[in-house]
Amino acid sequence: MFKRVLAVVAAAGLLAGCGGSKPGSSDTGSSSAAKGAAPTVVVKNFSFSPGNLTVTRGTKVTWKFEDDVAHNVTSDDKKFGSKTVQSGSYSYTFGTAGKYSYFCSIHQYMKGTVTVQ
């Protein structure tokens, strides 16, 4: 019986360590958009998820705001940017290949990248 309880406690501990980001951290994960799928970046828990996204030219990327506080999307080169919002979405179509870095101008530690091929 003791071994069974110990195994359950150990498994629960492993699962608990798999949960989301802490406030103030940004998602460093990356994702490639599936062909034909409209990629979405979720803005939640003070992070962009995925933090790094790779798409093809002509792809529209949507940022979906789902946090308890307001955020925005601002490209480093000022080519695109959203208004400050708490809920809703913002979309931008990437027509030129390149690497586009962006951040939240309110919480500047929140950063992400879209790579367009």
C-alpha positions in Angstrom: 0.0 0.0 0.0 2.8 2.4 0.9 4.5 1.9 -2.4 1.3 2.6 -4.3 0.7 5.9 -2.4 4.4 6.9 -3.0 3.9 6.2 -6.8 0.8 8.3 -6.9 2.5 11.2 -5.1 5.5 11.0 -7.4 3.3 11.0 -10.5 1.3 14.0 -9.2 4.6 15.9 -8.6 5.7 15.2 -12.2 2.4 16.4 -13.6 2.4 19.5 -11.5 5.8 20.6 -13.0 4.4 20.5 -16.5 2.0 23.5 -16.1 2.2 26.9 -17.9 4.3 30.0 -17.4 4.8 32.2 -14.4 3.8 35.8 -14.6 6.7 37.8 -16.0 8.0 35.0 -18.1 7.7 34.6 -21.9 7.1 31.4 -23.7 10.3 30.4 -25.5 8.6 27.5 -27.3 8.3 27.6 -31.0 5.7 26.5 -33.5 5.3 26.1 -37.2 1.9 26.8 -38.6 0.4 23.8 -40.3 -0.3 24.2 -44.0 -3.8 25.8 -44.4 -4.1 26.5 -40.6 -4.5 30.1 -39.4 -1.8 30.5 -36.7 -2.9 32.0 -33.4 -0.7 33.4 -30.6 -2.4 33.4 -27.3 -1.6 36.4 -25.0 -2.2 35.1 -21.5 -0.3 34.9 -18.2 2.0 37.7 -19.2 3.3 35.7 -22.2 2.9 35.1 -25.9 2.3 31.4 -26.7 4.0 30.2 -28.8 6.8 32.7 -28.3 8.4 31.8 -31.6 6.3 31.1 -34.7 7.4 30.2 -38.2 5.0 30.8 -41.1 5.0 31.1 -44.9 4.7 34.4 -46.8 1.1 35.7 -47.0 0.1 34.1 -43.7 -2.3 36.0 -41.4 -1.2 35.6 -37.8 -3.8 36.4 -35.0 -3.0 37.3 -31.5 -5.8 36.4 -29.1 -5.9 38.4 -25.9 -7.0 36.2 -22.9 -5.4 37.8 -19.9 -6.8 39.5 -16.8 -4.8 42.7 -17.7 -4.4 44.7 -20.9 -1.6 44.0 -23.3 -0.6 44.9 -26.9 1.6 43.7 -29.7 4.3 46.1 -31.0 6.8 45.1 -33.6 10.4 46.2 -33.0 10.5 47.9 -36.4 7.0 49.5 -35.9 5.7 47.7 -39.0 2.7 46.3 -37.1 1.0 46.8 -33.8 -2.2 46.5 -32.0 -4.1 48.8 -29.7 -3.9 48.0 -26.0 -6.7 45.5 -25.2 -7.6 43.0 -22.5 -9.8 40.8 -24.6 -10.3 40.3 -28.3 -7.8 39.8 -31.1 -5.5 41.5 -33.5 -4.3 40.1 -36.9 -1.5 40.9 -39.2 -0.7 39.4 -42.6 3.0 38.9 -43.2 3.8 39.5 -46.9 7.6 39.6 -46.8 10.1 37.0 -45.7 12.1 37.8 -42.7 12.3 37.6 -38.9 9.9 39.9 -37.0 10.4 40.5 -33.3 7.6 42.0 -31.2 6.8 42.8 -27.6 4.2 44.2 -25.3 5.0 47.9 -24.8 3.3 47.8 -21.4 5.2 44.7 -20.2 8.4 44.9 -22.2 9.7 41.6 -20.9 6.9 39.9 -23.0 8.6 39.1 -26.3 7.9 37.0 -29.3 9.1 36.3 -32.9 7.5 35.5 -36.2 9.8 34.1 -38.8 8.4 34.3 -42.3 9.8 32.0 -45.0 
